[in-house]
Amino acid sequence: MRAMAQRKKHTSFYPWIDPKDHDKGFKLNFSMVTYIEVGRTPEGYKQAEFVALKSPELALDYDYPQSFYLSAEGFILVKTPQGKFETIAKTDNC
């Protein structure tokens, strides 16, 4: 069994204007998010730990989650205290 490399990665992070209504669109964010991939969930999501904003001076003022998940479809999710995954943003790359 190989240990997962702790290499920093970057992804775009566009929060939904209204997480419950994706038809309203998303907010533009001109800074990528730097993260470390820490594993995969049984559902197939990449589990990530937030490291920093790549360009803080261009970043959207947003409460970025410390821990988040990336789906193959290009969504960024968080896990609720009830253990349910909730989509909070979208990304250009997965």
C-alpha positions as CSV (number, residue, x, y, z in Angstrom):
1,M,0.0,0.0,0.0
2,R,1.4,3.3,-1.1
3,A,1.0,6.5,0.9
4,M,-0.8,9.3,-0.9
5,A,1.6,12.2,-1.8
6,Q,0.9,15.4,0.1
7,R,1.4,17.6,-3.0
8,K,-0.4,20.9,-3.1
9,K,-3.0,21.2,-5.8
10,H,-5.1,24.1,-7.1
11,T,-8.8,24.3,-8.1
12,S,-11.1,27.0,-9.1
13,F,-13.8,27.7,-6.5
14,Y,-17.1,29.4,-7.6
15,P,-19.7,29.4,-4.8
16,W,-23.3,29.2,-5.7
17,I,-25.3,32.4,-5.2
18,D,-28.0,30.3,-3.5
19,P,-26.8,26.7,-2.7
20,K,-30.4,25.5,-2.7
21,D,-31.1,27.0,-6.2
22,H,-28.3,26.4,-8.7
23,D,-30.4,28.2,-11.5
24,K,-29.4,31.5,-9.8
25,G,-25.8,30.9,-10.9
26,F,-22.5,31.3,-9.1
27,K,-20.3,34.0,-7.9
28,L,-17.1,34.8,-9.8
29,N,-13.9,34.2,-7.9
30,F,-10.5,35.2,-9.4
31,S,-8.4,33.2,-7.0
32,M,-7.8,29.5,-7.1
33,V,-7.9,27.5,-3.9
34,T,-4.8,25.6,-2.9
35,Y,-5.5,22.2,-1.2
36,I,-4.0,18.9,-0.3
37,E,-5.9,15.7,-1.3
38,V,-6.2,13.6,1.8
39,G,-8.2,10.6,0.5
40,R,-11.3,9.4,-1.2
41,T,-14.8,8.7,0.2
42,P,-16.7,5.5,-0.5
43,E,-18.9,7.7,-2.8
44,G,-15.9,8.5,-4.9
45,Y,-15.3,12.1,-3.9
46,K,-11.8,13.4,-3.4
47,Q,-11.4,14.6,0.1
48,A,-9.4,17.8,0.4
49,E,-8.0,20.0,3.1
50,F,-7.9,23.8,2.4
51,V,-4.3,25.2,2.5
52,A,-4.6,28.8,1.2
53,L,-5.9,31.1,-1.5
54,K,-3.5,31.2,-4.5
55,S,-4.2,34.9,-5.1
56,P,-5.7,36.3,-1.9
57,E,-5.9,39.9,-3.3
58,L,-8.2,38.6,-6.1
59,A,-10.3,36.2,-4.0
60,L,-13.9,36.4,-3.3
61,D,-14.7,37.3,0.3
62,Y,-16.1,33.9,1.4
63,D,-16.0,31.6,4.3
64,Y,-13.9,28.8,2.7
65,P,-14.3,25.4,4.4
66,Q,-11.3,23.8,6.0
67,S,-12.3,20.4,4.7
68,F,-14.2,19.9,1.4
69,Y,-14.9,17.3,-1.3
70,L,-14.5,17.4,-5.1
71,S,-16.8,15.4,-7.3
72,A,-16.0,14.0,-10.8
73,E,-18.8,16.2,-12.1
74,G,-17.0,19.4,-11.0
75,F,-18.8,20.2,-7.8
76,I,-17.3,21.2,-4.4
77,L,-19.2,19.7,-1.5
78,V,-19.0,19.8,2.3
79,K,-20.3,17.2,4.8
80,T,-23.0,18.3,7.1
81,P,-22.9,17.3,10.8
82,Q,-25.6,14.7,9.9
83,G,-23.2,13.1,7.4
84,K,-24.9,14.3,4.3
85,F,-22.9,15.8,1.4
86,E,-24.1,19.3,0.3
87,T,-22.9,21.1,-2.8
88,I,-21.6,24.6,-2.1
89,A,-19.6,25.5,-5.2
90,K,-18.5,24.5,-8.6
91,T,-15.0,24.2,-10.2
92,D,-13.6,24.1,-13.7
93,N,-11.4,21.1,-13.1
94,C,-11.6,17.9,-11.1
